[in-house]
């Protein structure tokens, strides 16, 4: 059983502790799911999470709008990740994919949230391109005004839920100004003519990913989210909220690795004594526990700061994301070493954690980019 003493920290209210307890019980009963068919597994997870009410925190309620509760988002991602990385992915992408609609969408656009919050539609966030991953302002995709429509042309790549999403939040250059100030955001249903899946992308920890092609995709001007040229600001606002949750997912992976390592150290014998009796092993476990707690403090500080009303948490979220993902990599690497051959055996939980954690140090801002963000923040 994972350490849950952190729930008594002053970052949380009783409603957060209740949420964590109920979700833990749900995860024990429902996770993990079969990952053989990843697309089918994600569809099943979204449907099940939505049906049982766990997707409600991912988007504003159109009937009674208010800010997202970032602590709830983080607690949910940490708990799901500890039980099943694909379940965390399914939950997270529902939030990231609809974040722009939650924060900047019109009442008509927010009708999609009624579906995504119930697991009846899958969403995706289409920002990255072949030439612009971390450098968002360098994107090539265009959206040209044509009467009452916009015509989108170009490609997006590394798009989570690409190929299974029902709706995409797409960013394209509308040209109001050079660089970041000339980008706008659009809501594009997956069945829009000209939008196709150019390639499905396979990665070390299987998730639905794709390269998308936009061949003169025509959408009405009402599909624009926010105003012309506001796309970069919208994207950064969404990432400002959800970047902390990436750290939370890493924290969930790290907690599971520590739990598995503690169990291994107690049950495995070496030279006639439990593995735990070796001082070197105790040192590794102590370092792992230290990294987990330090990461948790940074993650939930960022979440609490946003929930307390801070307009932006760029510095706090970058620190949380950078530290939690990098240290989780170290924690999981130690877990693999402590498990010996089992740690690299296909299908073992520690082996799957080793594959799952690596992408978190890249998506939503790679580790080195987070260092740049932090450095710029502390210079202001």
TIROLO-417623 format. One record per atom (N, C-alpha, C): x negated, y negated, z. Coordinates in steps of 0.1 Angstrom, whole numbers, plus 2048, in hexadecimal, padded with zeros to 3 digits. Each point is the difference from the previous one (the first is absolute). Layout:
BEGIN
XYZ
...
# end
This chain:
BEGIN
7F780C800
8097F4800
7F77F4800
8037F77F7
7F77F37FF
8027F880C
7F67F8803
8007F680B
80B7F67FD
8097FE809
80A7F67FE
8007F580A
7F57FF808
7FF7F680B
8007F27FA
7FC7FF7F4
7FF7F27FA
80E7FA7FF
80B808800
80D7FA7FF
8047F880C
7F880180B
8027F880C
7F97F27FF
7F97FE7F5
7F97F37FE
80A7F57FF
7FC7F4804
80A7F47FF
8047FC7F2
7F98067F6
8047FD7F2
80F8047FD
80480A808
80D8077FC
80B7FC80A
80C8017FA
80D7FF808
80680E802
80A801808
80780D802
8058067F3
8057F77F7
8068057F4
7F58067F7
7F37FC801
7F68067F8
7FC80E806
80080180D
7FD80D807
80B80A7FD
80D7FB800
80B8097FC
7FF8057F2
7FC7F67F7
7FF8047F2
7F580A7FE
7F47FE807
7F580A7FF
80480E805
80880080B
80480D806
8098077F6
80A7F97FB
80A8077F7
7F98047F3
7F77F87FB
7F98047F3
7F780C803
7F980080B
7F880C803
80880D800
80B7FF806
80980C800
8058047F2
8037F67F8
8048037F2
7F48067F8
7F47FB802
7F58057F9
7FD80F804
80080380C
7FE80E805
80A8097F9
80C7FC7FE
80A8087FA
8008017F1
7FB7F57F9
8017FF7F2
7F38007F8
7F57FF806
7F37FE7F9
7F780B804
7F68047F7
7FE7FA7F3
80A8077F6
8017FA7F4
8088067F5
7F68077F7
8068087F7
7F88077F6
7FA7F67F5
7F38007FE
7FA7F77F7
7FD8067F2
80580B7FD
7FC8077F4
8047F77F4
80D7FB800
8047F77F6
8017F2806
7F67F87FE
7FF7F3807
80B7F77FD
8047FF7F3
80B7F77FD
80D804807
80380D800
80C805806
7FF7FE80F
7F4802806
7FE7FE80E
8037F2804
7FB7F67F8
8027F2803
80F7FC7FF
8068057F6
80F7FD7FF
80780680C
7FD80C804
80680680B
7FE7F880D
7F37FB802
7FD7F980C
8077F3800
8017F87F5
8077F4800
80F802803
80580A7FA
80F803802
80280380F
7F7809806
80280480D
7FE7F580A
7F57F87FE
7FD7F5809
80C7F67FF
8057FD7F4
80B7F77FF
80C805806
80480C7FE
80C806806
8007FF80F
7F4802806
7FF80180E
7FD7F2806
8007F67F8
7FF7F2805
7F27FB802
7F58077FC
7F37FC803
7FB7F57F6
8067FF7F5
7FC7F67F6
8067F2803
8097FE809
8067F3802
7F57F5804
7F6804807
7F67F5803
7F87FB7F4
8008077F5
7F87FD7F4
8047F47F9
80C7FB802
8057F57F8
80B7F8809
8027F47FC
80A7F8808
80E8067FD
8097FF809
80E8047FE
8077F47F9
8048027F4
8077F57F9
80C7FA807
807809808
80B7FB807
7FD7F780C
7F4802806
7FC7F880C
7F17FE7FF
7FB7F87F6
7F27FF7FE
7F87FA80C
7F4804801
7F77FC80B
7F28057FC
7F67FC808
7F28047FD
7FF80F802
7F68067F9
7FD80E802
7F980180D
80280B807
7F980380D
7F38087FD
7F57F9800
7F38067FC
7FC80B809
8037FE80D
7FC80A80A
80880D7FD
80C7FF7FD
80880C7FC
7FA8077F4
7FD7F87F6
7F98057F4
7F4807803
7F77FA808
7F3807804
80280C808
80980080A
80380C808
80580B7F7
8097FD7F6
80580A7F8
7F58067F7
7F87F87FA
7F58057F7
7F6808809
7FD7FC80B
7F6808809
80680D803
80D801804
80680D803
8018097F4
8057FA7F5
8028097F4
7F38057FC
7F57F77FF
7F38047FB
7FA80C809
8037FF80D
7FA80A809
80680E7FD
80D8007FA
80680D7FD
7FF8047F1
8007F67F7
8008047F2
7FD7F37F8
7F48007F9
7FC7F57F9
8097FC7F5
8078097FA
8097FD7F5
80D7F9805
80480480C
80C7F9806
7FC7F2803
7F47FD805
7FC7F2802
8007F97F2
7FB8067F6
8007FA7F3
80E7FC7FB
809809802
80E7FE7FB
8067F4807
7FE80080D
8057F5808
7FA7F37FC
7F3800800
7F87F37FD
8047FA7F3
8018087F6
8037FA7F3
80E7FA7FE
809805808
80D7FA800
7FF7F2806
7F87FD809
7FE7F3806
7F87F77F7
7F58057FB
7F77F87F7
8077FC7F3
80780A7FB
8077FE7F3
80B7F6800
8067FE80C
80B7F7801
7FD7F3808
7F37FF805
7FD7F5808
8037F37FA
7FC7FE7F3
8037F47F9
80F7FC7FF
80880B7FF
80E7FD7FF
8057FC80E
7FB80780B
8047FD80D
7FD7F1804
7F47FC7FC
7FC7F2804
8047F57F7
8028037F3
8027F67F6
80B8027F6
80780C801
80A8037F7
80D7F9801
8087FF7F5
80D7FA800
80A80A806
80C7FB803
80A80A805
80380B7F6
8007FD7F3
80280B7F6
7F480A800
7F47FB801
7F5809800
80080880D
8047FB80B
80080780D
80A80B800
8098017F6
80980C7FF
7F880D7FF
7F37FF7FA
7F880C7FF
7FC80580E
7FF7F780A
7FC80480E
80B809806
80C7FE7FC
80B809806
7FD80E7FC
7FA8027F4
7FC80E7FB
7F3805806
7F67F7800
7F3805805
80080380F
8077F8808
80180280E
80780D804
8088057F7
80880D802
7F980C7F9
7F57FD7F9
7F980B7F9
8078047F3
8097F77FB
8078047F3
7F97FA7F4
7F57F9802
7F87FA7F5
7F17FF805
7F78037F7
7F2800803
7FA7F37FA
7F77F9808
7FB7F47FB
7F08017FE
7FB7F67F9
7F18007FD
7FC7F27FF
7F37FE803
7F97F37FF
7F68007F5
8027F97F5
7F88017F4
7F77F37FF
7F4801807
7F77F4800
7F38037F9
7FA80B802
7F38037FB
8008037F1
7F57FC7FA
7FE8027F1
7F28067FE
7FD8057F4
7F38067FD
7F57F7803
8027F37FD
7F57F6803
8017F880C
80B802807
8027F780C
80780980B
7F7805809
80580780C
8007F680C
7F47FF806
7FF7F680B
8017F27FB
7FC7FD7F4
8007F27FB
80E7FE7F9
80A7FE808
80D7FF7FA
8027F57F7
7F97F5802
8027F47F7
7FB8027F2
7F880B7FE
7FB8037F3
8098097F7
80C801804
8098097F8
8027FC7F2
8028097F7
8027FE7F2
80F8007FC
808808807
80E8027FC
8077F27FF
8087FF7F5
8077F37FE
80F802801
8077F5803
80E7FF7FF
8047F37F9
8048017F3
8027F47F8
80F7FD800
8037F3802
80E7FC800
8058007F2
80C8067FE
8078017F3
80F7FD802
8047F47FF
80E7FC803
80380280E
80A809803
80480380D
7FA80C806
7F58057F9
7F980C805
7F17FD802
7FA80A806
7F1801800
7FD80E7F9
7F57FF7F8
7FB80D7FA
7F3803806
7FF80C806
7F4804807
7F880A7F7
7F37FD7FF
7F78087F8
7F3802807
7FB80D800
7F4803807
80180E807
7F6802809
80080C808
7FE7FE80F
805809808
7FD80180E
7FA80E803
7F7800809
7FB80E803
7FE80280F
7FE80C804
7FF80480E
80D7FC808
80C8027F9
80C7FC806
80680B807
8017FF80E
80680A808
80F8017FD
80580C7FF
80E8047FC
8027FE7F1
7F57FD7F9
8017FE7F1
80580D7FA
80B8007F9
80580B7FA
80D806807
8017FC80D
80C805807
8087F4806
7FB7F47FF
8077F5805
80C7FC7F8
80A7FA807
80C7FC7F9
7FF7F17FD
7F77F9807
7FF7F17FE
7F27FC804
7FA7F77F8
7F27FB802
8007F1802
7F87FC80A
7FD7F2801
7F37FE7F8
8017F87F5
7F57FF7F7
7FB7F27FF
7F37FE800
7F97F3800
7FA7FE7F2
8027F47FA
7FB7FD7F3
7FD7F27FE
7F77FD7F7
7FC7F27FE
80A7F87F7
8067F6806
8097F77F9
7FA7F37FC
7F47FD804
7F87F57FB
8037F2804
8067FF80C
8037F2804
7F37F9804
7F5807803
7F37FA803
7F680C7FF
7F37FC800
7F680B7FF
80080880D
7FA80C7FE
7FE80980C
80C803808
7FF80080D
80A805809
80D7F87FF
7FF7F37FC
80C7F8800
8098027F3
7FC8097F8
8078027F4
80680E7FF
80380680C
80680E801
80D7FF806
80A8087FB
80D801805
80480F803
80A802808
80580D803
80D8037FA
80380D7FC
80C8047FA
80580D806
80D801800
80780D804
8038077F3
7FB80C7FE
8018077F3
80580E803
80D8037FD
80580E802
7F88097F7
7FE80D805
7F88097F9
8058047F2
80D7FF7FE
8068047F3
8007F57F6
7F97F5802
8007F57F7
7F88047F3
8067FC7F5
7FA8047F3
7F27FB7FF
7F68087FB
7F27FC7FE
7F780380C
80680480C
7F880480B
7FE80F800
7F48047FF
7FD80E7FF
7F4804809
80080D804
7F4805807
7F68047F6
7F57F9800
7F58037F6
7F780B805
7FF80280D
7F780B805
80480280F
80080D804
80180380E
7F2802805
7FD7FB80C
7F2800805
7FF80A80C
7F68087FF
7FE80A80B
7F57FB809
80280180D
7F67FC80A
7FE80B80A
7F67FE809
7FC80A809
80B80580A
8087F6804
80C803808
80C7FE7F7
80680A7FB
80B7FE7F6
80B7F7804
8037F57F9
80B7F7801
8057FC7F2
80C7FC7FF
8057FC7F3
7F97F37FC
7F88007F6
7F97F47FB
8008007F1
8007F47FA
8017FF7F2
7FB7F37FA
7FC8017F3
7FD7F47F8
80D7FD7F8
8057F4801
80C7FC7FA
7FD7F77F4
8088027F5
7FF7F87F4
80C7F77FF
7FE7F37FD
80B7F77FE
7FF7FB7F1
8098067F8
7FF7FC7F2
80C7F77FC
7FE7F3801
80B7F67FE
80C804808
7FE80180D
80B80380A
8087F3802
80C8007FC
8087F4802
80980080C
7FF7F6808
8087FF80C
8067F2801
80C7FF806
8067F2801
7F77F7809
8027F37FE
7F87F7809
80480280E
80C805803
80580280D
7F880C807
7F88077F9
7F880B805
7F47FA808
7FD7F37FD
7F47FB807
8037FF80F
7F6804808
8017FF80F
7F87F4804
8077F7807
7FA7F3803
8007F77F4
7F77F67FF
7FF7F77F5
7F58037F7
7FF7F97F4
7F58027F7
7F37FC807
7F68087FE
7F37FD805
7FE80480F
80A806806
80080380E
7FC80E803
7FD8087F5
7FD80E802
7F4803809
7F57F97FF
7F5803808
8037FE80F
8067F5803
8047FD80E
80A80A805
8098057F7
80980A804
7F980D803
7F68047F7
7F980D802
7F87FF80D
7F97F5803
7F87FE80C
80980080C
80C7FB800
80980080B
80480E803
8038087F6
80480E802
7F4808806
7F47FE7FB
7F4807805
7FD7FC80E
8037F3803
7FD7FB80E
80880880A
80C8047FC
808808809
7FC80F800
7FF8057F5
7FE80F7FF
7F2804801
7F67F77FF
7F2805802
7FD80580E
8077FB80A
7FE80580E
80580F800
80B8037F9
80580D800
7F780A7FA
7F77FC7F7
7F68097FA
7F780580C
7FC7F6808
7F880380C
80780A809
80D7FE801
808809809
80080E7FA
8018027F3
80080D7FA
7F2807803
7F67F87FE
7F2805803
7FF80480F
8067F8809
80180480E
80780D802
80B8027F9
80680D801
7F880C7FC
7F97FE7F5
7F780B7FB
7F580280B
7FA7F5805
7F580280A
80580680D
80C7FD804
80680680D
80180F7FD
8058047F4
80280E7FE
7F28077FF
7F67FA7FB
7F38067FF
7FA80280E
8027F6809
7FC80180E
80780B807
80D8017FE
80880B807
7FB80D7FB
7FE8027F3
7FB80D7FB
7F2803806
7F87F6801
7F2802805
80080380F
8087FA808
80280480E
80480E802
80A8047F8
80580E800
7F480A7FC
7F97FC7F6
7F58097FC
7F580180A
7FD7F4807
7F580080A
80480880C
80D801803
80580880B
80080F7FD
8048047F4
80280E7FD
7F58077FA
7F77F97F9
7F48067F9
7F580280A
7FA80C800
7F4803808
7F37FF7F8
7F67FB806
7F38007FA
7F680480B
7F880A7FD
7F680580A
80680480D
80D8057FF
80680580C
8087F6808
8007F47FC
8087F5807
8087F87F6
80B7FA805
8087F77F8
7F77F67F9
8047FD7F3
7F97F57F9
7FF7F3807
80B7FD808
8017F4807
7F57FE80B
7FA80B804
7F57FF80B
7F47FA7FA
7FE8007F3
7F47FA7FA
8017F0802
7F57FA805
8017F2802
8007F97F3
7FB8057F5
8007FA7F3
80E7FF7FB
80880B802
80E8017FC
8087F5808
7FD80080D
8077F6809
7FD7F27FB
7F47FD7FB
7FD7F37FB
8077FD7F3
80280A7F7
8087FE7F4
80E7FD803
80680780A
80E7FE803
8027F3807
7F67FB808
8027F3806
7FF7F57F6
7F78017F6
8007F67F5
80C8007F8
80680C7FE
80D8007F8
80B7FA808
80180280D
80A7FA808
7FF7F1801
7F37FB801
7FD7F2800
8057FA7F3
7FD8067F4
8047FA7F3
80F8007FF
80780A805
80E8007FF
8067F5808
7FC7FE80C
8067F6808
7FD7F27FB
7F37FE7FC
7FD7F37FA
8087FC7F4
80180A7F7
8087FE7F4
80F7FD804
80580780A
80E7FE804
8027F2805
7F67FB808
8017F2805
8007F67F5
7F88027F5
8007F67F5
80D8017F8
80580C7FD
80C8027F8
80C7FA807
80180380D
80D7FB807
7FE7F1804
7F47FB801
7FE7F1802
8067F97F3
7FB8057F4
8057FA7F4
80F8017FF
80680B803
80E8027FE
8087F780A
7FB80080D
8077F780A
7FF7F17FC
7F47FC7FB
7FE7F27FC
80A7FC7F6
8028097F6
80A7FD7F5
80E7FF806
80380A808
80E801806
8027F4809
7F67FA806
8017F5809
8037F37F9
7FF8007F2
8047F57F9
7F57F97F8
7F4806800
7F57FA7F8
8038007F1
7FF7F57F9
8048007F2
7F78097F8
7F3801803
7F78097F9
7F780680A
7FC80D7FE
7F6807808
7F58067F8
7FB7F87F6
7F68047F7
7F4806807
7FB7F8809
7F4804808
80380D808
80A800808
80380B808
80380D7F8
8087FE7F5
80380C7F8
7F48067F9
7F77F77FB
7F48057FA
7F780780A
7FF7FB80C
7F780680A
80680E803
80D801802
80780C803
7FE80A7F5
8037FC7F4
7FF8097F5
7F18057FE
7F77F7801
7F28047FE
7FB80980B
8027FC80C
7FA80880B
80780E801
80D800800
80880C802
7FD80B7F5
7FF7FB7F3
7FD80A7F5
7F2805800
7F77F7803
7F2804800
7FD80980C
8057FD80C
7FE80880B
80780D7FF
80C8007FA
80780D7FE
7F88097F8
7F97FB7F6
7F78087F7
7F6807809
7FA7F8809
7F5806809
80680A809
80C7FD806
80680A809
80380D7F9
8057FF7F4
80480C7F9
7F38087FC
7F67F97FC
7F38067FC
7FB80880C
8007FA80C
7FC80880C
80980C802
80D7FF7FE
80980B801
7FC80B7F7
7FD7FD7F4
7FC80A7F6
7F3807805
7F77F9805
7F3806805
80380980C
8097FC809
80380880C
80780C7FC
8078007F5
80780C7FB
7F880A7F8
7F47FC7FC
7F78087F9
8078047F2
7FF80D7FD
8058047F3
80F7FE7FE
80780180B
80F7FD800
8037F27FB
7F67F7804
8037F27FC
8007FD7F2
7FA8097F8
8007FE7F1
80880A7F9
808808808
80880A7F9
80D7FA7FB
8038037F3
80C7FA7FA
80C804808
8087F6803
80D803807
7FF7FE80F
7F47FF806
7FE7FD80E
8047F1802
8067FD80B
8057F2803
7F47F67FF
7F4804806
7F57F7800
7FB7FD7F2
80080A7F8
7FC7FF7F2
8097F67F8
80D802803
80A7F77F9
7FF7F1805
7FD7FF80D
7FD7F2805
7F47FA7FA
7F68087FD
7F47FB7FA
8037FA7F2
8098077F9
8047FB7F3
80A7F4801
809801809
80A7F5801
7FA7F2804
7F6800809
7FB7F3805
7F97F87F6
7FA8067F6
7F67F97F7
8077F57F9
80C8027FB
8077F67F7
8047F4809
80280180D
8047F5808
7F57F5801
7F48047FD
7F57F6800
7FF7F97F3
8098037F7
7FF7F97F3
80D7F87FD
80C807802
80C7F97FC
8047F5809
8087F67FB
8047F4807
7F47F8805
7F58007F8
7F47F9803
7F5809806
7F68027F7
7F5809804
7F97FA80D
7F8809807
7FA7FC80C
7F67F47FE
7F98007F5
7F77F57FD
8077F37FE
80C8017F9
8087F47FE
8067FB80D
80380980A
8057FB80D
7F57F8807
7F38047FE
7F57F9806
8007F27FB
8027FE7F3
8007F37FA
80C7F8806
80B806801
80C7F9805
7FD7FB80F
7FB809808
7FD7FD80E
7F67F4800
7F58017F8
7F67F6800
8067F27FD
8088007F5
8067F37FC
80A7FB80B
806809807
8097FC80B
7F97F980C
7F5806803
7F87FB80C
7F97F37FD
7FE7FD7F3
7F97F47FC
80A7F47FF
80D803800
80A7F5800
8027F980D
# end
